[in-house]
Amino acid sequence: MKYFVLFLILIGLAGTVFALEPKTTDYFSNLDFEIYSINEQSHTFFIPYSITNSKINDITMDCPSRAMVIDIDPAKETGTLTIVLPRTLLDSRYGSNDDSFIILVDGQEIEYSEIEKNAEARVLNIPFFENSSQIEIIVTTLISQSDDPLKIAPCGEAGSDESSFHKVLSPLKQYQNGVSQKDLVCQQYLAALFNIHGKFGCVTYDNGQELVKRGWANCEDQIGFRRGDICGIRSSPGIMESPETEQKEIVRSGSSMPDYPLDFLAQVSPFAIKGTVDDVVFLPLHYDEVGIGNALTAIVINVEKDFNEKYTNDTITVVIQGGETDTTKYVSDSSPEFAIGEKVFVFVADKEPESIFGDNYYVAGLEQGKFNLDEEGMAINKDPNRSLTLESLIGIINRIHSDE
């Protein structure tokens, strides 16, 4: 037990937050708000909300009708939903002016209040009644009037830049979400590239040229380039044409870590996971009550086996320090690195709500607790001196548990 307490103290000392300017309103750090995430077209959208006397079960978008449908537990008494609507997900505008929404509670129109708004979001306060089970938020003006030709009000339309309210889905996730090749959205400084075999990806300018040279893609097969001139097709006006035009600012944090023996990591970790990385998600910057920001990234792993035989779900999400926004890359030197598709072994530490990782699982020992698995049966750590065979690693875990 004393080793476990020491481990948590050392992790707390090693964790370094990134100091950022405080924001006037940050619903992502407000402990009274939860975050609901929803995939729509090419993006994942993050929706802060708070609700009294009920809970949200599901949120779905009906973009053809420009509406959001929110299913809640049947309310035992009257309550209030406060929801922060990202403008890129759903907005009601007439020309350059904000327009009202129509709010239905179980099909009945009710009055609501808009308590705050800014360039990114609108905050609605919506009352509901006893036994209410569904809330609909509907755009009043489907057609936006402006000096330009009539334009349908946006719904789930965010660009290649990312913010606290949305991030670009991976090309595969977009394809699975029904996005066509010509509508594929790539992150900033990346270009969409396709080949005749149906493969596609978002690549840098230089790598795109290399793939064309190697024959992986043919310029004649490309559809709707939106960035770069890999195939002599210029990007749309106002969009970055080359990754060299603008580089992200890098904010680096570093701290020395004690050397954790593998026996120790096996002893303090509730889970010892073998699996494949399915997704890497940059989380919105989290601010504490004094305005100090922390950049985190969620790593989603498809679980093949927990050698502790305790974890039963098909996937597990661990959080590491560091991440990216549209303008800045935050790097923590002691954090492990993950890539989609790689096979890994991870010592998983339990949730510690008071730590920098919040109410999330994280990697025990940080970079010391993550191993890449190769086809020859090796478990490779960032520090070559800690690498060993997977069989030996499993042997350590079994020995520790047999001594308990």
N, C-alpha and C positions, 0 to 999 in steps of 0.2 A: 504493500500500500504506500509506503514512504517513497518508493521509486516513482509511482504514478503521480503523486503530488509534486515531486521534484520535476517530473517531465512537464506537467502543466505549467509550472512556474517558469521553466526555461522557455517553453513555447511562447508564453506571454511576453517574456523579455525579448525574444527574438523577433516577434511580430513588429513591423514598422508600418505605420499608417502614412499616407501621403497627405501632406498639409495642403488644403485647397481653400479658396475663398469661400466663405459661407454664403448661402443663398437665402433670399428673403423668405421663400416658401419652398420647402422640399418635402413633398408627401412621401417620398421613398424612404426617408429617415424617420418619419413620424410614427412612433410606436402604436398610435391609435389606428393606423392604416395597414391593411394587408395588400399584397400585390397579386393580381390575377393576370396570367399570361394567356394569350390566344394567338394562334397562327392564322393569318389571313393573307392569301395570295403569296407574296414574296417575302413576307416579314413576320416576325414575332412581335406582338405589341404587348406592352406592360401597362396595366390599368390599376392604379392605386384606388382603394375604396375602404370605407368603414360602414358598418351596418349594425343597427340595434334591433334586438328582439327577433332576429332571424339570422340566417347565413346564406351565402350564395352557393348554389349547387352547380350552376353552369352559365356561361355566357356564350352566345352564338351571334354571328353577324349575318344579316340578310341584306347583302350589298345591293342586289337589284332593287330592293325597296328602300334602300338607305335607312336601315333600322338595326338596332341592337336589341336582342332579346335576352333578358336576365331571369333565370329561374331561381327562386329562393325557396327555402323551407317554409311551409305554411305558417304564417305569423300567428303567435299565440295572443298578441296584442299589437296595438299600433306601434310603428317604428319608423326609422328614417334610414335611407341609403344616401350616403355622400360618395359620389363617384367622380374621379378625375378622368375626363374624356380626352385622349390625345387627338388633336385636330387631324393628324394624318390617318387616324382610324375612322373617325366620324365627326363631321362638322356641318353646321347649318349656317350658310352665308348667303347674302344677297348683294352681289357686287363685292365691294370692299368692306361691307358692314356685316357684323354678326347678326344672324336671325335666330328666332326662338326655335325650340324643339316642341314636338308633341309628345307628352308622356302619358302612357296608358298603364294603369294598374289593373290587372285581370280584365283588360278590355275597356275599362272606364277611364276617360280622360280626367286627369287631376292637375292641380296647379303645383308648380315647383319653383324653386328659387335658384338663381345662378350666383354663387357666393364669391367666385373669383374667376379670372381668366387672364391669360397671357398669350404670347405668340405660339406656345406649344400646346396648350391645353385649356379646357373649360371645366369648371368644377360645379357640379349640380347637386342640389340638396332635394331629395325626392321622398315625400312621405308615403307610407303605405299603411294598410289597415289590418285588423284582425282577419286571419285566414287568407290574406293575400299570398299568391304563389308565383306571380309573373309580372315583371316590369318591362315595358317596351319604351325605348327611346327612338323617336322617329324624326328624321330631318324634315323641317317644314317646307323648305324651298329645294326641290330636286334640281332645278336649273339655276346656275349662278349667272346673274346678269353682269356684264362688264363691257368694256370697250371692245374686247375680243369677241369672236363668235361665241354663241351659247355653249356653256360647258357644264356637263353633269357634275353635281356636287361630289367631292371626293369621298371614297370609302375604302379604307385599307390601302391607300396609295402613298407610300413613303419612298423616297429616292434611295440612292446608294449610300448616302450619309447615314450615320446612326446617332441615336440620342438616348437619353434615359427612358424614353417612351417606346422605342422600337429598335430592332436590329434586323439585319438582312439574314434570311435563312440560307443555309448551304444550297448549292445548286441541286443536289439530290433531293433535299427536303422540299424545294420549290417544285420540282418535277412531280414528286409524290403528292403535292398539294394541288396539282392540276394546272400549274403555270406552263404555258407553251414556251418553246425555245425563243421565239421572237420577243417574248415578254420577260425573259430571264433577267433578274437584277443582280448585279455584282456589287461587292463592297467598293468603297472608294479606291481608286488607283488600280482596279482590276478590270479586265475585259472578258466578255463571254466568248468562248471558242467552242465550235462544234465540229464533228466529223461525220462521215457518211455512215458510220456504224452506230450512230445514235448516241455516242458518248459526248459529254459536254463538261465544261468546267469554267471556273473563273480564274484567270491567270494574270500575272504581271505582263507588262509590255514586252520585256526582254524574253521571258519564258514563252510567251505566245509566239514570238518570231521564231524561237528555237523549235517549237512544236511543228510549226508550218514547214521549216527547213527539213525536219526529220520525216515529214509525210504523215504525222499523226492527224493533221487537219489540212484541208484544202481551202484556200481563200474563196473559191467559187461556191463553197457550201455554206458560207457564213450568212446569218440572217440578223439584220437589225443591230449592228454594232452600236453601242452607246458610249464607248470610251476607247481611247487609243486609236492608232492607225496601223494596227498589226498587218492588215491586209490592204492598206492604202485607203481605208474608209475613215474619214474624220469623225470624231465624236461630236455629239450634239453641242450647240453653243452653250457656253457657261459651265460645261462639265470638264473636269480635269482630263487632259489628253495624254498625259504621261506621268508615271509615278515620280519622275525626277522633278516635275514642276513644283511640287510641294511635299515636304516630308513631315511626318508626325513628330511632334516634340516628344522626347524620351525622358521620363522621370524615373530615376533608378533609386531603389532603396537597398541597403545591404546590412547584414548583421552576421556576426560569427556564431556558428552553431556548435554545441558540444558534440562529440562523437558518440552516437547512440549505438551500443552493441545490438546485433540482431536478436540476441536472446531477450534484451530489454524491450525492443519494439514488439516482439512476439508476445511478450507478457502483458503489455499495456494496451494492445490493440484488440478491440472486441471482434473485428472482422479481418480476415486475411484473404483478399479477393484476387482471383485470377479471372481475367476477362478481356474484352476488346473495347477500345474507346469508340463510342458512338457519336458523341457530339461535344463540342467545346463552345461554351456560351459566355460571352463577356457580359457580366451583370451590370446593371445601372450603378453608378457611383453611390455609395452609402455614406451619409453624413451623420455624425453623432450630434448631440444636443448643443455642442459649442462650435459646430461647423467644420470639424475635422473630417476629411473624406478618406474613404478606404476603397481601393479598387480590387475587386474580386472576380474570379472566373470559375464557372461551374463546369465540372468534367463529368459527363454522363458515360457510364461504363456498363456494357452488357455483361452480366455476371455469368461466368461459366461454372465457377465453384468458389465457395467459401471454405477454406481449409479449417476454420474454426467451427464449421457446421452450425452456425447460428443465423446467418443472413439467408432469407428465403425468397426475396423478390428477384425478378428477372433483371432489373437494372438497379444501380446505385449511383448517386450523385455525390461527388466530393468537391469541396471548394478549395481553391488555392489562391494565394495572394498575387496580385498583379492583374492587368487587364488592359482594355483599350476603349477609347471613345473616338469620336470622329476626328479629333485633333491631337490626341495625346496617347502615348503608349506608356503604361506603368509597368516597370520591371522590378521584381523582387529576386535578388540574387540567390536567396536560400530556398526559393520555391521550386518544386519539380516542374518539368515541362511535359506536356501531353500533345499528341497529334491524333486526329481522327483516323481510325483504322488500325492503330498499333495495338499489339497484344501486350498486356501489362500484368504485373503483380503489384498489389498495393496493400500496405498495412494501413488500415482505416481506423482513425481515432474517433471516439464517440463525440457527440454534439456537446459543445460547451457554450451556452447562450451568452455568457459574459466575455467570451474571447473575441478576438478580431474576426473570427469566422462566423460568429452569430450562431443561430440554431441550425447548424449544418455539420455534416460529417466533413472531416479533413484528413490529409495525409499525415499519419503519425511520423514524426521525425522529419517532416517536410521532404526535401529532396533525398534524404537518406532512406525514406520509406517507400520509394517508387522504383520499380524495376521494369525494364523492357525485356520481353521474352522473345528469343530467336528460335529458329527451326532446329537448332542443334541442342536445345534443352538448357540454354544458359539464361540466367536472370541477371541482366546487365544494369548496374547502377551508374549514375552520373560520375561517381567516384569509382574508377576501375578497381581500386583495392577492396571495394565492397561487393564486387560481382562474384557470383558463384553459380553452381548449377541449380535449376529449379528443384531437383530432387533433394539437394542438400538443404535448401531453404525450407522445404516441406518437413525435412527431418528435424530441423531446429524447432519448428512449430509443434510437431508431435511430441518432442522431448519435453518442451516447456509444459504442455498440457498434461503429460503423464506424471509430471512432478507435482501438479496442483492437488 
